[in-house]
Amino acid sequence: MRDKEETDIHWMRHALRNAREGGAAKGCNPIGCVIVRDGMVIGEGHNEVGLRRDATAHAEIVAMRRAGAFLRGAELRGATLYSTLQPCGMCGMASIWAKIGRIVYGAGRGDVHDMYFEGRHLNTIDILRDAYRDDTSLCAGVLAQECAALYFPPGADIPKERRYNC
């Protein structure tokens, strides 16, 4: 089990580097993702919504697109997705459709400001657990504090012009 934890920490640090790169780039945000299969990166990225003017260019989607291009197919069976932030509903469902076998994330819904997630107290983890497939496993809280430090904390007073998803 220790090897799996060390592996998760290694790849989450990789996702954190992607997040920091996104945080420094114009039109991007500090959410990072890396997709690994058989010990090899098959796709990675950071949030590029503003850069691409594409509401679907979340870090996980960017990484899935790159993984699909690398593999020349949409199925990512056997892969693990590492994200610095709990995947939103869109990214969670895309992971299911891509047949990603495992999702590992750092900061969870309670670790960051609620603007990063869907309203109405919808928890995307419930969607993943109850979705169409039962062969997707989840691991939460890997380097959670380090990941959460990239984002606004819960209850922060954020100026409207800096708010997302509101």
C-alpha positions in Angstrom: 0.0 0.0 0.0 2.9 2.3 0.7 4.0 2.2 -2.9 0.6 3.3 -4.1 0.6 6.2 -1.7 4.1 7.2 -2.9 3.0 6.9 -6.5 0.0 9.1 -5.9 2.1 11.7 -4.2 4.6 11.7 -7.1 1.9 12.2 -9.7 0.0 14.8 -7.6 3.2 16.8 -7.5 3.3 16.6 -11.3 -0.3 17.9 -11.4 0.6 20.7 -9.0 3.4 21.8 -11.4 0.8 21.9 -14.1 -1.5 23.9 -11.9 1.2 26.4 -11.1 2.0 26.8 -14.8 -1.7 27.4 -15.4 -1.9 30.0 -12.6 1.0 31.9 -14.2 -0.4 31.8 -17.7 -2.7 34.5 -19.1 -6.3 33.2 -19.6 -5.6 30.1 -17.5 -6.3 29.0 -13.9 -4.3 27.0 -11.3 -6.0 23.7 -11.7 -3.7 20.9 -12.9 -4.2 17.4 -14.1 -2.1 14.5 -15.3 -3.3 11.2 -16.7 -1.0 8.2 -16.2 -1.2 4.6 -17.5 1.4 1.9 -16.9 3.7 4.5 -15.2 3.7 6.8 -18.2 2.1 10.2 -18.7 -0.4 9.9 -21.5 -2.0 13.3 -21.1 -1.7 16.4 -19.0 -2.7 20.0 -18.8 -4.1 22.9 -16.8 -7.3 24.9 -17.0 -7.3 26.8 -20.3 -10.9 28.1 -20.3 -10.0 31.8 -20.7 -7.1 31.1 -23.1 -9.3 29.0 -25.4 -12.5 30.8 -24.8 -13.9 27.4 -24.2 -16.0 26.6 -21.1 -15.1 22.9 -21.5 -11.3 23.5 -21.4 -11.0 22.4 -17.7 -7.6 20.8 -16.8 -9.1 17.3 -16.8 -10.8 17.7 -20.2 -7.6 19.2 -21.7 -5.6 16.2 -20.3 -8.2 13.7 -21.6 -8.1 15.3 -25.1 -4.3 15.0 -25.1 -4.4 11.4 -23.8 -7.0 10.5 -26.5 -4.8 12.1 -29.2 -1.7 10.2 -27.8 -3.5 6.9 -27.7 -5.5 7.6 -30.9 -8.7 6.7 -29.2 -11.2 7.9 -26.7 -11.0 5.0 -24.2 -8.6 5.5 -21.3 -9.2 2.2 -19.6 -6.5 1.4 -17.0 -5.5 5.0 -16.6 -5.4 7.1 -13.4 -6.4 10.8 -13.5 -4.7 13.0 -11.0 -6.3 16.4 -10.4 -5.4 19.2 -7.9 -9.1 19.9 -7.4 -12.0 17.6 -7.0 -13.4 17.1 -10.6 -16.6 19.0 -11.4 -19.6 17.2 -12.8 -18.6 17.7 -16.4 -15.1 16.4 -15.8 -16.3 13.5 -13.6 -18.8 12.3 -16.3 -16.2 12.7 -19.0 -13.9 10.5 -16.9 -16.6 7.9 -16.8 -17.3 8.0 -20.5 -13.5 7.8 -21.1 -13.5 4.7 -18.9 -10.7 6.0 -16.6 -10.1 3.4 -13.9 -9.1 5.7 -11.0 -9.5 9.3 -10.1 -7.2 10.8 -7.5 -7.6 14.4 -6.4 -6.1 16.8 -3.9 -8.3 19.6 -2.6 -11.9 18.6 -2.1 -15.1 20.6 -2.1 -14.8 21.5 1.6 -11.2 22.7 1.2 -11.9 25.6 -1.1 -14.4 28.4 -1.8 -17.7 27.1 -3.1 -17.5 29.1 -6.3 -15.3 26.3 -7.8 -18.3 23.9 -7.7 -21.8 23.5 -8.9 -24.6 25.0 -6.8 -27.4 23.5 -4.9 -25.0 21.4 -2.8 -24.6 18.9 -5.6 -21.5 16.8 -4.8 -19.9 15.5 -7.9 -18.3 12.6 -6.0 -21.8 11.2 -5.4 -22.3 11.3 -9.2 -19.1 9.4 -9.7 -19.9 6.8 -7.1 -23.4 6.3 -8.4 -22.7 6.6 -12.1 -23.0 4.1 -14.9 -19.9 2.1 -14.1 -18.7 0.4 -10.9 -15.1 0.0 -11.9 -14.0 3.6 -11.3 -12.2 4.1 -7.9 -11.7 7.3 -6.1 -9.0 8.6 -3.8 -9.4 12.0 -2.2 -7.1 14.3 -0.3 -3.7 13.5 -1.8 -1.6 16.6 -0.9 -4.9 18.3 -0.1 -3.4 21.3 1.8 -0.8 21.9 -0.8 -3.5 21.8 -3.5 -6.0 23.9 -1.5 -3.3 26.6 -1.2 -3.7 27.3 -4.9 -7.3 28.4 -4.5 -9.5 30.7 -2.5 -10.4 29.3 0.9 -13.9 28.5 2.1 -15.9 31.6 2.9 -13.4 34.1 1.5 -14.7 37.5 0.4 -13.9 37.5 -3.3 -14.5 40.5 -5.6 -17.1 39.7 -8.2 -14.7 40.2 -11.1 -12.5 37.4 -9.7 -15.3 34.9 -9.1 -15.9 31.9 -11.3 -19.1 29.9 -11.8 -21.3 32.7 -10.3 
